[in-house]
Amino acid sequence: MNGIHDLGGRHGLGPINPEPNEPVFHAPWEGRAFGLFAATFVFAGYTVDEFRHAIENMDPAHYLESSYYEHWMSAFEHLLTTRGIVTREELAAKVAELSKETNRCC
Amino acid sequence: MLLTPELVPVVTSTGASARVAAHVAPRFRAGDQVLIRNWQPTTHTRLPGYIRGKKGVVEKDYGVFAFPDTHAHGKGEKPQHCYSVRFTARELWGDQASDRDSLRVDVFDDYMDPR
């Protein structure tokens, strides 16, 4: 698809600035997001190509404003909810619960 | 199948390779001149837009892999060869590009024709 992900050759996006001594993960949640692929792709029955397509189907504005592993999380949400493994309601409830915890501790 | 602790080293060392152990005849070989098709599906593809309609030269045959365009949509692996194809910077970006630069892109059999 001619989506927002196909950025090759576009002007005006600014330089690519490689991070010196870039860590493998910038925060612990990124490591968990990485692990979710191996933990879900077999039992949820999707291929790496379907996973990539789920990222391409993100809202274009959200795609440009979010980080690499946020793209992954968006794909997991799409793939697991469309298969009925997780419902949108369960996802929203968990987000609300975690937001409360964050507010309490900080 | 659930991911168990014993499976983790296996999965993390081999990854999710799309290589397929099938014998499929290659349509091209190193040195062949190719023209990239004007392929614009609304579905998944690994063909970058900026090489459509461009001329390149096959540099290397990587072997046989699942075809992403069908594999992403439950339409089978359609195993085929994937190649490293070289494009000059001027072919892709026009006359303002350096005449010394070139770019290599991984291209599947179904994305190109001989020229």
Backbone of each chain as ProteinMPNN parsed JSONL, in Angstrom:
{"seq_chain_A": "MNGIHDLGGRHGLGPINPEPNEPVFHAPWEGRAFGLFAATFVFAGYTVDEFRHAIENMDPAHYLESSYYEHWMSAFEHLLTTRGIVTREELAAKVAELSKETNRCC", "coords_chain_A": {"N_chain_A": [[0.834, -1.198, 0.0], [0.352, 2.295, -0.637], [1.402, 3.79, 1.717], [2.007, 5.847, 4.695], [4.315, 4.891, 5.732], [6.179, 4.455, 3.769], [8.714, 6.076, 3.264], [10.941, 6.654, 1.745], [12.988, 8.839, -0.08], [11.515, 11.128, 0.407], [11.277, 14.644, 0.99], [12.138, 17.155, 3.51], [11.914, 16.05, 6.041], [13.946, 16.31, 7.775], [17.32, 15.724, 9.122], [18.778, 12.412, 9.617], [19.698, 11.45, 12.757], [21.976, 9.557, 14.125], [22.101, 7.912, 17.271], [24.671, 8.228, 19.61], [26.259, 5.42, 21.131], [23.836, 3.945, 21.385], [21.334, 2.468, 23.371], [20.054, -0.942, 23.502], [17.38, -1.099, 24.296], [15.319, 1.669, 25.113], [13.774, 2.012, 27.307], [12.403, -0.009, 29.961], [9.88, -1.012, 29.113], [10.091, -1.221, 26.377], [11.636, -3.47, 25.922], [9.845, -5.406, 26.793], [7.876, -5.082, 24.898], [9.252, -5.946, 22.645], [9.574, -8.65, 23.322], [6.937, -9.482, 23.175], [6.386, -10.106, 20.531], [7.59, -12.637, 19.916], [6.204, -14.026, 21.847], [3.578, -14.018, 21.026], [3.16, -14.465, 18.211], [3.032, -17.096, 17.276], [0.888, -18.511, 18.627], [-1.171, -16.737, 18.135], [-1.219, -16.8, 15.459], [-0.13, -15.194, 13.282], [1.841, -13.778, 10.585], [5.174, -12.437, 9.995], [4.886, -10.674, 7.967], [2.206, -9.97, 8.008], [2.23, -8.69, 10.408], [3.875, -6.461, 9.812], [2.178, -5.214, 7.994], [0.114, -4.471, 9.643], [1.288, -2.378, 11.016], [1.646, -0.57, 8.917], [-0.953, 0.165, 8.534], [-1.559, 1.91, 10.528], [-2.956, 4.964, 11.9], [-2.004, 7.69, 9.917], [-0.974, 10.153, 11.017], [-0.5, 9.466, 13.675], [1.391, 7.46, 13.244], [3.642, 8.932, 12.329], [4.272, 10.411, 14.568], [4.951, 8.695, 16.582], [7.072, 6.326, 18.37], [9.442, 3.723, 17.404], [8.908, 1.24, 18.867], [6.393, 1.868, 19.762], [5.014, 1.655, 17.411], [5.124, -1.104, 17.143], [3.569, -1.88, 19.373], [1.106, -0.883, 18.632], [0.57, -2.531, 16.453], [0.384, -5.052, 17.745], [-1.91, -4.606, 19.31], [-3.838, -4.31, 17.296], [-3.664, -6.829, 15.933], [-4.223, -8.713, 17.956], [-6.713, -7.93, 18.952], [-8.367, -8.056, 16.693], [-8.42, -10.763, 16.322], [-9.81, -11.555, 18.481], [-8.509, -12.334, 20.78], [-7.75, -10.58, 22.716], [-9.971, -8.185, 24.01], [-11.189, -4.924, 22.987], [-12.28, -3.646, 25.146], [-11.099, -4.928, 27.359], [-8.491, -4.152, 26.945], [-8.689, -1.354, 27.213], [-9.492, -1.239, 29.877], [-7.228, -2.223, 31.177], [-5.326, -0.316, 30.514], [-6.421, 1.898, 31.834], [-6.216, 0.999, 34.472], [-3.409, 0.762, 34.785], [-2.707, 3.421, 34.374], [-3.758, 4.608, 36.657], [-2.13, 3.443, 38.637], [0.341, 4.555, 37.924], [-0.187, 7.244, 38.414], [-0.53, 7.155, 41.147], [1.939, 6.354, 42.21], [3.706, 8.342, 41.321]], "CA_chain_A": [[0.0, 0.0, 0.0], [1.104, 3.552, -0.684], [1.139, 4.344, 3.043], [2.914, 6.846, 5.261], [5.556, 4.212, 6.116], [7.105, 4.379, 2.632], [9.238, 7.448, 3.311], [12.155, 6.809, 0.944], [13.014, 9.896, -1.084], [10.724, 12.318, 0.764], [12.036, 15.794, 1.493], [11.557, 17.965, 4.576], [11.755, 15.346, 7.315], [15.111, 16.569, 8.62], [18.398, 14.727, 9.04], [18.772, 11.25, 10.514], [20.766, 11.645, 13.73], [22.242, 8.326, 14.884], [22.365, 8.151, 18.684], [25.919, 7.553, 20.004], [26.076, 4.385, 22.174], [22.412, 3.712, 21.543], [21.01, 1.23, 24.087], [19.137, -1.835, 22.774], [16.053, -0.602, 24.657], [15.405, 2.969, 25.781], [13.028, 1.899, 28.563], [12.066, -1.431, 30.163], [8.691, -1.448, 28.367], [10.462, -1.554, 24.998], [12.067, -4.87, 25.957], [8.64, -6.239, 26.9], [7.211, -4.995, 23.592], [10.02, -6.829, 21.77], [9.248, -10.026, 23.709], [5.554, -9.81, 22.801], [6.31, -10.697, 19.188], [7.847, -14.082, 20.051], [5.213, -14.619, 22.741], [2.215, -14.045, 20.471], [2.924, -14.694, 16.779], [2.69, -18.485, 16.976], [-0.471, -18.89, 19.037], [-2.165, -15.852, 17.511], [-1.267, -17.196, 14.054], [0.136, -14.177, 12.258], [3.188, -13.824, 10.018], [5.897, -11.169, 10.127], [4.363, -9.784, 6.924], [0.935, -9.424, 8.5], [2.633, -7.758, 11.471], [4.312, -5.218, 9.159], [1.019, -4.569, 7.386], [-0.64, -3.845, 10.731], [1.946, -1.093, 11.285], [1.342, 0.317, 7.784], [-2.345, 0.585, 8.636], [-1.753, 2.879, 11.609], [-3.335, 6.314, 11.51], [-0.751, 8.299, 9.441], [-0.443, 11.166, 11.939], [0.019, 8.716, 14.825], [2.605, 6.775, 12.786], [4.778, 9.866, 12.253], [4.58, 10.998, 15.876], [5.237, 7.68, 17.598], [8.39, 5.692, 18.288], [9.531, 2.394, 16.792], [8.195, 0.211, 19.623], [4.963, 2.227, 19.791], [4.474, 1.025, 16.202], [4.939, -2.53, 17.467], [2.431, -2.021, 20.289], [-0.097, -0.633, 17.838], [0.339, -3.749, 15.662], [-0.117, -6.103, 18.652], [-3.3, -4.284, 19.664], [-4.676, -4.615, 16.137], [-3.679, -8.264, 15.616], [-4.833, -9.504, 19.035], [-8.139, -7.603, 19.1], [-9.122, -8.548, 15.531], [-8.578, -12.204, 16.485], [-10.632, -11.82, 19.664], [-7.695, -12.85, 21.889], [-7.943, -9.508, 23.697], [-11.016, -7.273, 23.523], [-10.895, -3.493, 23.152], [-12.698, -3.274, 26.509], [-10.052, -5.407, 28.27], [-7.317, -3.303, 26.723], [-8.977, -0.036, 27.802], [-9.524, -1.403, 31.334], [-5.842, -2.385, 31.645], [-4.675, 0.998, 30.384], [-6.948, 2.732, 32.918], [-5.641, 0.483, 35.721], [-1.983, 1.127, 34.832], [-2.624, 4.88, 34.515], [-4.009, 4.898, 38.077], [-0.909, 3.073, 39.365], [1.37, 5.552, 37.617], [-0.535, 8.481, 39.111], [-0.362, 6.959, 42.586], [3.341, 6.25, 42.633], [4.557, 9.486, 40.965]], "C_chain_A": [[0.872, 1.253, 0.0], [0.867, 4.318, 0.623], [2.218, 5.313, 3.498], [4.278, 6.234, 5.608], [6.614, 4.259, 5.014], [7.737, 5.75, 2.405], [10.433, 7.699, 2.412], [12.04, 7.93, -0.088], [12.201, 11.128, -0.746], [11.615, 13.408, 1.329], [11.363, 16.378, 2.739], [11.391, 17.27, 5.915], [12.965, 15.538, 8.235], [16.131, 15.453, 8.536], [18.139, 13.53, 9.948], [19.96, 11.424, 11.454], [20.993, 10.374, 14.537], [22.647, 8.66, 16.321], [23.686, 7.481, 19.052], [25.636, 6.585, 21.158], [24.604, 4.095, 22.449], [22.148, 2.403, 22.304], [20.055, 0.371, 23.241], [17.693, -1.402, 23.034], [16.199, 0.708, 25.422], [14.654, 2.992, 27.106], [12.639, 0.424, 28.708], [10.865, -1.891, 29.329], [9.034, -1.809, 26.929], [10.929, -3.006, 24.903], [10.871, -5.812, 26.026], [7.875, -6.233, 25.579], [7.906, -5.923, 22.599], [9.648, -8.292, 22.033], [7.846, -10.443, 23.29], [5.46, -10.449, 21.421], [6.482, -12.221, 19.287], [6.747, -14.757, 20.871], [3.841, -14.759, 22.081], [2.096, -14.554, 19.035], [2.563, -16.134, 16.452], [1.243, -18.802, 17.364], [-1.533, -17.984, 18.436], [-2.219, -16.087, 16.005], [-1.11, -16.06, 13.067], [1.572, -14.301, 11.772], [3.861, -12.465, 10.207], [5.372, -10.162, 9.098], [3.027, -9.164, 7.347], [1.207, -8.407, 9.614], [3.051, -6.417, 10.863], [3.122, -4.467, 8.569], [0.157, -3.876, 8.448], [-0.03, -2.483, 11.085], [1.63, -0.09, 10.163], [-0.063, 0.894, 7.882], [-2.624, 1.527, 9.803], [-2.277, 4.188, 11.043], [-2.05, 7.068, 11.107], [-0.143, 9.326, 10.403], [0.173, 10.48, 13.166], [1.329, 8.028, 14.454], [3.816, 7.706, 12.849], [5.209, 10.37, 13.626], [5.015, 9.971, 16.917], [6.551, 6.958, 17.317], [8.283, 4.29, 17.685], [8.701, 1.348, 17.555], [6.736, 0.587, 19.879], [4.274, 1.675, 18.541], [4.189, -0.455, 16.469], [3.701, -2.714, 18.35], [1.113, -1.836, 19.543], [-0.453, -1.874, 17.013], [-0.197, -4.876, 16.548], [-1.579, -5.86, 19.002], [-4.233, -4.669, 18.521], [-4.806, -6.126, 15.925], [-4.41, -9.076, 16.686], [-6.31, -9.178, 19.223], [-8.941, -8.115, 17.897], [-9.308, -10.067, 15.602], [-9.412, -12.56, 17.708], [-9.85, -12.39, 20.842], [-7.742, -11.858, 23.051], [-9.07, -8.63, 23.148], [-10.578, -5.83, 23.752], [-11.218, -3.048, 24.577], [-11.633, -3.702, 27.521], [-8.813, -4.525, 28.179], [-7.504, -1.944, 27.406], [-8.954, -0.122, 29.328], [-8.103, -1.501, 31.89], [-5.091, -1.054, 31.577], [-5.117, 1.911, 31.525], [-6.33, 2.322, 34.252], [-4.178, 0.914, 35.866], [-1.81, 2.637, 34.985], [-2.817, 5.276, 35.966], [-2.769, 4.607, 38.903], [0.182, 4.108, 39.172], [1.103, 6.835, 38.385], [-0.294, 8.369, 40.614], [1.11, 7.019, 42.992], [4.15, 7.506, 42.35], [3.822, 10.763, 41.177]], "O_chain_A": [[1.97, 1.271, 0.556], [0.214, 5.362, 0.631], [3.197, 5.565, 2.796], [5.268, 6.949, 5.759], [7.806, 4.119, 5.289], [7.36, 6.485, 1.492], [10.902, 8.833, 2.316], [11.095, 7.957, -0.877], [12.186, 12.085, -1.52], [12.577, 13.138, 2.048], [10.184, 16.135, 2.995], [10.793, 17.831, 6.833], [13.004, 14.995, 9.339], [15.873, 14.389, 7.973], [17.384, 13.618, 10.916], [21.1, 11.534, 11.003], [20.292, 10.128, 15.518], [23.436, 9.575, 16.556], [23.831, 6.278, 18.836], [24.858, 6.901, 22.058], [24.181, 4.009, 23.603], [22.67, 1.352, 21.931], [19.342, 0.885, 22.379], [16.881, -1.345, 22.11], [17.08, 0.849, 26.27], [14.868, 3.88, 27.932], [12.554, -0.304, 27.719], [10.832, -3.038, 28.882], [8.339, -2.621, 26.317], [10.649, -3.689, 23.919], [10.87, -6.876, 25.408], [7.297, -7.245, 25.183], [7.251, -6.604, 21.81], [9.435, -9.069, 21.102], [7.59, -11.627, 23.073], [4.557, -11.246, 21.166], [5.644, -12.987, 18.812], [6.399, -15.912, 20.626], [3.02, -15.551, 22.545], [1.028, -15.035, 18.658], [1.868, -16.388, 15.468], [0.466, -19.295, 16.546], [-2.673, -18.408, 18.244], [-3.149, -15.632, 15.339], [-1.877, -15.966, 12.109], [2.421, -14.863, 12.464], [3.208, -11.475, 10.535], [5.409, -8.953, 9.326], [2.756, -7.994, 7.078], [0.507, -7.402, 9.743], [2.634, -5.361, 11.339], [3.06, -3.239, 8.633], [-0.449, -2.836, 8.191], [-0.755, -1.544, 11.415], [1.378, 1.086, 10.424], [-0.332, 1.981, 7.372], [-3.771, 1.901, 10.047], [-2.077, 4.494, 9.867], [-1.095, 7.085, 11.883], [1.075, 9.36, 10.581], [1.242, 10.875, 13.632], [2.269, 8.01, 15.248], [4.876, 7.33, 13.35], [6.373, 10.716, 13.826], [5.408, 10.344, 18.023], [7.068, 6.973, 16.2], [7.192, 3.755, 17.487], [7.885, 0.65, 16.954], [5.922, -0.286, 20.182], [3.11, 1.278, 18.589], [3.15, -0.983, 16.073], [2.882, -3.599, 18.101], [0.136, -2.541, 19.793], [-1.625, -2.228, 16.887], [-1.126, -5.58, 16.154], [-2.39, -6.786, 18.993], [-5.282, -5.274, 18.74], [-5.91, -6.644, 15.759], [-5.134, -10.018, 16.364], [-7.087, -10.05, 19.611], [-10.076, -8.561, 18.063], [-10.246, -10.602, 15.011], [-9.692, -13.734, 17.948], [-10.448, -12.877, 21.801], [-7.769, -12.25, 24.217], [-9.115, -8.362, 21.947], [-9.72, -5.547, 24.588], [-10.537, -2.195, 25.146], [-11.297, -2.944, 28.431], [-8.178, -4.199, 29.182], [-6.605, -1.448, 28.085], [-8.468, 0.787, 30.001], [-7.804, -0.936, 32.942], [-4.32, -0.716, 32.476], [-4.297, 2.614, 32.116], [-5.965, 3.172, 35.064], [-3.759, 1.371, 36.93], [-0.877, 3.09, 35.648], [-2.133, 6.171, 36.464], [-2.385, 5.401, 39.762], [0.864, 4.496, 40.121], [2.018, 7.445, 38.938], [0.09, 9.336, 41.271], [1.473, 7.65, 43.984], [5.156, 7.755, 43.015], [4.37, 11.838, 40.933]]}, "seq_chain_B": "MLLTPELVPVVTSTGASARVAAHVAPRFRAGDQVLIRNWQPTTHTRLPGYIRGKKGVVEKDYGVFAFPDTHAHGKGEKPQHCYSVRFTARELWGDQASDRDSLRVDVFDDYMDPR", "coords_chain_B": {"N_chain_B": [[0.232, -22.627, 20.092], [2.183, -22.035, 22.957], [4.656, -19.731, 24.113], [7.295, -21.062, 25.754], [9.732, -21.076, 28.489], [11.854, -22.732, 27.646], [11.799, -22.538, 24.921], [12.604, -19.998, 24.302], [15.472, -19.389, 23.85], [15.778, -20.618, 21.354], [13.945, -19.316, 19.64], [14.86, -16.659, 19.821], [17.399, -16.893, 18.741], [17.117, -17.794, 16.131], [15.196, -16.184, 15.055], [12.458, -14.921, 13.084], [12.644, -16.105, 10.418], [11.948, -15.723, 6.942], [12.781, -17.429, 5.043], [12.425, -20.042, 2.676], [12.484, -23.531, 2.242], [12.342, -24.448, -0.542], [12.476, -25.646, -3.928], [12.764, -23.432, -6.379], [12.797, -22.09, -9.582], [15.052, -19.502, -10.416], [14.214, -16.295, -11.819], [16.033, -14.52, -12.616], [19.564, -13.668, -12.824], [22.792, -12.789, -11.396], [23.993, -9.779, -12.767], [22.025, -9.408, -14.645], [19.951, -7.071, -16.391], [17.285, -5.133, -15.211], [13.809, -4.052, -15.051], [11.794, -2.342, -12.863], [8.508, -3.161, -11.899], [5.42, -1.275, -12.22], [3.948, -1.529, -9.694], [1.301, -1.247, -7.586], [-0.263, -2.129, -5.169], [-3.136, -2.017, -2.947], [-2.812, -3.431, -0.772], [-0.427, -5.262, 1.374], [3.005, -4.715, 0.551], [6.497, -5.201, -0.217], [7.768, -3.625, -1.909], [9.45, -0.728, -2.407], [8.137, 2.519, -3.037], [9.766, 4.338, -4.442], [11.347, 2.978, -6.27], [9.796, 2.069, -8.32], [9.216, 1.517, -11.741], [11.83, 2.024, -12.342], [15.206, 1.473, -13.58], [17.455, -1.185, -12.982], [20.265, -3.261, -11.888], [20.776, -6.666, -11.352], [22.545, -7.825, -8.584], [22.989, -9.882, -6.79], [21.742, -13.088, -5.864], [19.665, -13.95, -3.309], [18.337, -16.251, -2.622], [15.492, -18.383, -1.839], [12.367, -17.165, -0.67], [9.42, -16.599, 1.386], [6.757, -14.885, -0.193], [6.08, -11.618, 0.552], [3.783, -10.14, -0.189], [1.638, -11.888, -0.634], [1.811, -13.52, 1.594], [1.247, -11.891, 3.757], [-1.447, -11.768, 3.801], [-2.731, -14.155, 4.209], [-2.645, -15.668, 1.904], [-0.951, -17.65, 1.155], [2.519, -18.843, 0.737], [3.796, -18.485, -1.693], [6.498, -19.08, -2.742], [9.558, -17.584, -3.779], [12.447, -16.205, -5.538], [14.617, -13.761, -4.057], [16.416, -10.802, -4.597], [19.461, -8.819, -4.539], [19.357, -5.707, -5.856], [20.9, -3.253, -7.819], [20.772, 0.251, -8.065], [21.477, 3.279, -9.757], [22.174, 6.419, -8.184], [21.359, 8.581, -9.69], [19.443, 7.489, -11.383], [17.386, 7.076, -9.59], [17.014, 9.528, -8.189], [17.381, 11.659, -9.865], [19.026, 14.295, -11.852], [20.4, 15.914, -10.037], [21.594, 14.313, -8.229], [24.547, 12.587, -7.012], [26.923, 11.357, -9.371], [28.351, 9.231, -8.616], [27.204, 7.754, -6.656], [25.273, 4.921, -5.513], [22.526, 2.642, -4.909], [21.354, -0.205, -3.156], [18.668, -2.44, -3.283], [16.475, -4.841, -1.834], [14.792, -7.057, -3.842], [11.966, -8.815, -4.967], [11.221, -11.595, -7.213], [8.65, -11.26, -8.428], [8.402, -8.521, -8.578], [9.67, -7.434, -10.752], [10.82, -7.119, -14.235], [12.629, -8.463, -17.097], [14.939, -6.45, -19.035]], "CA_chain_B": [[1.46, -22.941, 20.837], [2.626, -20.967, 23.842], [6.103, -19.581, 24.238], [7.763, -21.526, 27.059], [11.119, -20.638, 28.704], [12.812, -23.553, 26.883], [11.76, -22.147, 23.508], [13.099, -18.634, 24.105], [16.771, -19.298, 23.155], [15.602, -21.037, 19.954], [13.254, -18.25, 18.9], [15.655, -15.446, 19.74], [18.608, -17.076, 17.931], [16.793, -17.989, 14.712], [14.284, -15.147, 14.608], [11.302, -15.391, 12.309], [13.108, -16.026, 9.031], [10.95, -16.027, 5.913], [13.4, -18.29, 4.035], [11.633, -21.242, 2.411], [13.313, -24.599, 1.667], [11.663, -24.969, -1.744], [13.234, -25.448, -5.166], [12.039, -22.585, -7.326], [13.759, -21.581, -10.559], [15.18, -18.044, -10.397], [13.929, -15.641, -13.103], [17.167, -13.646, -12.939], [20.837, -13.982, -12.18], [23.67, -11.622, -11.235], [24.377, -9.14, -14.023], [20.842, -9.12, -15.472], [19.363, -5.731, -16.32], [15.855, -5.299, -14.894], [12.927, -2.887, -14.947], [10.852, -2.582, -11.761], [7.111, -2.99, -12.306], [4.628, -0.219, -11.587], [3.085, -2.358, -8.855], [0.784, -0.374, -6.526], [-1.407, -2.751, -4.5], [-3.604, -1.35, -1.72], [-2.454, -4.382, 0.29], [0.979, -5.196, 1.777], [4.08, -5.015, -0.391], [7.822, -4.776, 0.227], [8.348, -2.855, -3.008], [9.418, 0.702, -2.076], [7.578, 3.318, -4.124], [10.738, 5.119, -5.213], [12.04, 2.22, -7.337], [8.843, 1.665, -9.368], [9.492, 2.055, -13.07], [13.26, 2.344, -12.472], [16.077, 0.434, -14.132], [18.529, -1.608, -12.094], [21.042, -4.434, -12.279], [20.823, -7.679, -10.295], [23.915, -8.057, -8.114], [23.124, -11.116, -6.011], [20.52, -13.857, -5.594], [19.704, -14.36, -1.891], [17.671, -17.534, -2.423], [14.019, -18.435, -1.918], [11.667, -16.668, 0.523], [7.97, -16.388, 1.288], [6.46, -13.604, -0.851], [5.337, -10.85, 1.563], [2.507, -9.606, -0.68], [0.592, -12.891, -0.403], [1.969, -14.077, 2.939], [0.656, -10.967, 4.736], [-2.912, -11.778, 3.703], [-3.234, -15.522, 4.268], [-2.785, -16.217, 0.551], [0.117, -18.604, 0.878], [3.912, -18.358, 0.737], [4.212, -18.189, -3.073], [7.959, -18.942, -2.599], [10.274, -17.073, -4.95], [13.773, -15.649, -5.265], [14.763, -12.347, -3.72], [17.74, -10.403, -5.093], [19.968, -7.47, -4.306], [19.361, -4.99, -7.14], [21.61, -1.987, -7.704], [20.259, 1.39, -8.834], [22.324, 4.461, -9.611], [21.484, 7.511, -7.494], [20.74, 9.451, -10.704], [18.227, 6.823, -11.865], [16.324, 7.226, -8.583], [16.796, 10.879, -7.635], [17.514, 12.698, -10.888], [20.335, 14.821, -12.228], [21.125, 16.59, -8.942], [22.269, 13.302, -7.406], [25.934, 12.32, -7.369], [27.052, 10.297, -10.377], [29.179, 8.154, -8.041], [26.439, 7.011, -5.645], [24.281, 3.935, -5.937], [21.733, 2.111, -3.809], [20.909, -1.58, -3.377], [17.368, -2.733, -2.68], [16.073, -6.248, -1.938], [13.648, -7.073, -4.763], [11.444, -10.155, -5.277], [10.973, -11.933, -8.61], [7.386, -10.717, -8.93], [8.41, -7.058, -8.657], [10.463, -6.883, -11.869], [10.873, -7.766, -15.545], [13.914, -8.256, -17.785], [14.929, -5.352, -20.019]], "C_chain_B": [[1.859, -21.755, 21.707], [4.15, -20.919, 23.878], [6.506, -19.997, 25.645], [9.222, -21.098, 27.228], [12.129, -21.428, 27.875], [12.894, -23.098, 25.424], [12.441, -20.805, 23.237], [14.454, -18.569, 23.401], [16.661, -19.662, 21.668], [15.024, -19.886, 19.128], [14.147, -17.016, 18.741], [16.921, -15.632, 18.892], [18.279, -17.229, 16.445], [15.887, -16.888, 14.177], [13.118, -15.74, 13.858], [11.665, -15.298, 10.831], [12.009, -16.428, 8.059], [11.548, -16.909, 4.811], [12.609, -19.587, 3.893], [12.528, -22.281, 1.733], [12.596, -25.228, 0.479], [12.556, -24.724, -2.951], [12.39, -24.669, -6.154], [13.077, -22.03, -8.292], [13.834, -20.058, -10.467], [14.846, -17.465, -11.778], [15.112, -14.797, -13.552], [18.447, -14.205, -12.33], [21.71, -12.732, -12.178], [24.086, -11.088, -12.604], [23.185, -8.793, -14.909], [20.356, -7.682, -15.276], [17.853, -5.887, -16.154], [15.123, -3.959, -14.881], [11.891, -3.2, -13.869], [9.428, -2.263, -12.219], [6.435, -1.828, -11.574], [3.525, -0.867, -10.743], [2.604, -1.532, -7.663], [-0.439, -0.989, -5.853], [-1.852, -1.929, -3.288], [-3.29, -2.22, -0.505], [-0.946, -4.302, 0.565], [1.924, -5.481, 0.61], [5.397, -4.559, 0.207], [8.53, -4.036, -0.908], [8.29, -1.369, -2.66], [8.961, 1.512, -3.29], [8.629, 3.954, -5.023], [11.522, 4.31, -6.253], [11.088, 1.774, -8.449], [9.208, 2.326, -10.694], [10.968, 2.37, -13.308], [14.053, 1.149, -12.998], [17.201, 0.116, -13.165], [19.26, -2.814, -12.662], [21.091, -5.405, -11.101], [22.274, -7.905, -9.888], [24.073, -9.4, -7.434], [21.765, -11.773, -5.833], [20.605, -14.375, -4.165], [19.141, -15.761, -1.674], [16.161, -17.357, -2.387], [13.373, -18.036, -0.587], [10.165, -16.63, 0.276], [7.737, -14.997, 0.704], [5.571, -12.761, 0.073], [3.933, -10.435, 1.103], [1.346, -10.592, -0.514], [0.607, -13.376, 1.048], [1.32, -13.204, 4.013], [-0.856, -11.099, 4.798], [-3.49, -13.192, 3.653], [-3.406, -16.169, 2.903], [-1.599, -17.096, 0.152], [1.499, -17.975, 0.769], [4.386, -17.932, -0.65], [5.737, -18.04, -3.147], [8.625, -18.492, -3.892], [11.601, -16.44, -4.542], [13.688, -14.16, -4.938], [16.215, -11.983, -4.036], [18.156, -9.045, -4.53], [20.071, -6.802, -5.669], [19.966, -3.61, -6.934], [20.992, -0.936, -8.627], [21.254, 2.536, -8.701], [21.492, 5.55, -8.927], [20.762, 8.393, -8.507], [19.472, 8.836, -11.281], [17.075, 7.074, -10.891], [15.993, 8.676, -8.276], [17.017, 12.002, -8.646], [18.914, 13.27, -10.997], [21.107, 15.489, -11.092], [21.872, 15.601, -8.057], [23.696, 13.085, -7.906], [25.997, 11.199, -8.415], [27.917, 9.149, -9.87], [28.397, 7.282, -7.07], [25.512, 5.98, -6.273], [23.627, 3.349, -4.693], [21.32, 0.687, -4.149], [19.623, -1.833, -2.616], [17.078, -4.221, -2.855], [14.769, -6.327, -2.721], [13.249, -8.519, -5.07], [11.221, -10.319, -6.784], [9.749, -11.22, -9.183], [7.363, -9.198, -9.071], [9.088, -6.531, -9.919], [10.411, -7.734, -13.122], [12.259, -7.577, -16.135], [13.819, -7.034, -18.695], [16.112, -5.498, -20.955]], "O_chain_B": [[1.872, -20.612, 21.248], [4.831, -21.929, 23.699], [6.108, -19.361, 26.621], [9.891, -20.789, 26.241], [13.142, -20.878, 27.444], [13.927, -23.255, 24.773], [12.811, -20.504, 22.102], [14.61, -17.796, 22.457], [17.358, -19.09, 20.829], [15.542, -19.535, 18.068], [14.191, -16.404, 17.674], [17.466, -14.655, 18.378], [19.075, -16.836, 15.593], [15.819, -16.682, 12.965], [12.825, -16.929, 13.986], [11.075, -14.517, 10.084], [11.238, -17.352, 8.319], [10.919, -17.121, 3.774], [12.173, -20.161, 4.891], [13.239, -21.97, 0.778], [12.28, -26.418, 0.502], [13.294, -23.741, -3.006], [11.416, -25.188, -6.7], [14.126, -21.549, -7.863], [12.8, -19.389, -10.442], [15.162, -18.08, -12.797], [15.196, -14.402, -14.715], [18.427, -15.075, -11.459], [21.417, -11.749, -12.859], [24.481, -11.85, -13.487], [23.309, -7.977, -15.822], [20.349, -7.152, -14.165], [17.219, -6.67, -16.861], [15.723, -2.895, -14.725], [11.191, -4.209, -13.953], [9.178, -1.233, -12.844], [6.824, -1.455, -10.467], [2.337, -0.761, -11.049], [3.411, -1.153, -6.814], [-1.536, -0.439, -5.948], [-1.045, -1.23, -2.676], [-3.476, -1.804, 0.639], [-0.265, -3.405, 0.068], [1.676, -6.367, -0.207], [5.429, -3.648, 1.034], [9.745, -3.844, -0.869], [7.202, -0.795, -2.617], [9.349, 1.226, -4.423], [8.416, 4.095, -6.227], [12.279, 4.885, -7.034], [11.527, 1.161, -9.422], [9.472, 3.527, -10.759], [11.325, 2.918, -14.351], [13.641, -0.005, -12.882], [17.824, 1.013, -12.598], [18.942, -3.319, -13.738], [21.41, -5.009, -9.981], [23.132, -8.147, -10.737], [25.146, -10.002, -7.479], [20.755, -11.09, -5.669], [21.505, -15.147, -3.836], [19.431, -16.394, -0.659], [15.62, -16.344, -2.831], [13.775, -18.504, 0.478], [9.698, -16.63, -0.863], [8.431, -14.045, 1.059], [4.434, -13.143, 0.35], [3.004, -10.383, 1.909], [0.209, -10.183, -0.282], [-0.441, -13.61, 1.65], [0.893, -13.707, 5.052], [-1.486, -10.606, 5.734], [-4.583, -13.41, 3.131], [-4.2, -17.095, 2.742], [-1.291, -17.258, -1.029], [1.643, -16.753, 0.715], [5.287, -17.101, -0.765], [6.228, -16.992, -3.567], [8.285, -18.973, -4.973], [11.847, -16.176, -3.365], [12.843, -13.422, -5.444], [17.129, -12.764, -3.773], [17.325, -8.242, -4.107], [20.795, -7.28, -6.542], [19.603, -2.889, -6.005], [20.726, -1.194, -9.801], [21.817, 2.738, -7.625], [20.27, 5.597, -9.072], [19.676, 8.899, -8.225], [18.534, 9.552, -11.631], [15.931, 7.262, -11.307], [14.823, 9.026, -8.119], [16.854, 13.175, -8.31], [19.852, 12.814, -10.344], [22.329, 15.618, -11.167], [22.69, 16.0, -7.229], [24.014, 13.36, -9.063], [25.238, 10.231, -8.358], [28.188, 8.201, -10.607], [28.854, 6.203, -6.694], [25.034, 6.14, -7.396], [24.106, 3.533, -3.574], [20.975, 0.395, -5.295], [19.506, -1.482, -1.443], [17.392, -4.8, -3.895], [13.762, -5.743, -2.322], [14.101, -9.346, -5.396], [11.056, -9.347, -7.521], [9.799, -10.652, -10.274], [6.413, -8.642, -9.622], [9.094, -5.323, -10.152], [10.017, -8.9, -13.091], [12.989, -6.665, -15.747], [12.72, -6.633, -19.08], [16.291, -4.679, -21.857]]}, "name": "protein", "num_of_chains": 2, "seq": "MNGIHDLGGRHGLGPINPEPNEPVFHAPWEGRAFGLFAATFVFAGYTVDEFRHAIENMDPAHYLESSYYEHWMSAFEHLLTTRGIVTREELAAKVAELSKETNRCCMLLTPELVPVVTSTGASARVAAHVAPRFRAGDQVLIRNWQPTTHTRLPGYIRGKKGVVEKDYGVFAFPDTHAHGKGEKPQHCYSVRFTARELWGDQASDRDSLRVDVFDDYMDPR"}
